[in-house]
């Protein structure tokens, strides 16, 4: 049983890294993009759009890592349990 738990905890490294990446993206969004300007110039709007797109990309990558890592942890845990039962 403990061997299975060690493998499951090892597999949870990927989702936790995904959460970390998504948090970095959120902090980047708050720090660089923040709230859009009320009446921005074209340069300000372009700058805000650029940094907002980067933040969205990083948050999306973190979300994909998190969901993919959870699926990997679940599948590997079920596969180990099936191997132990046979």
Protein Blocks (a to p, Z undefined) as FASTA:
>chain_A
ZZmmmmmmmmmmmmmmmmmmmmmmmmmmmmmnmpadfbdcfklmmmmmmmmmmmmmmmmm
mmmmmmmmmmmmmmmmmmmmmmmmZZ
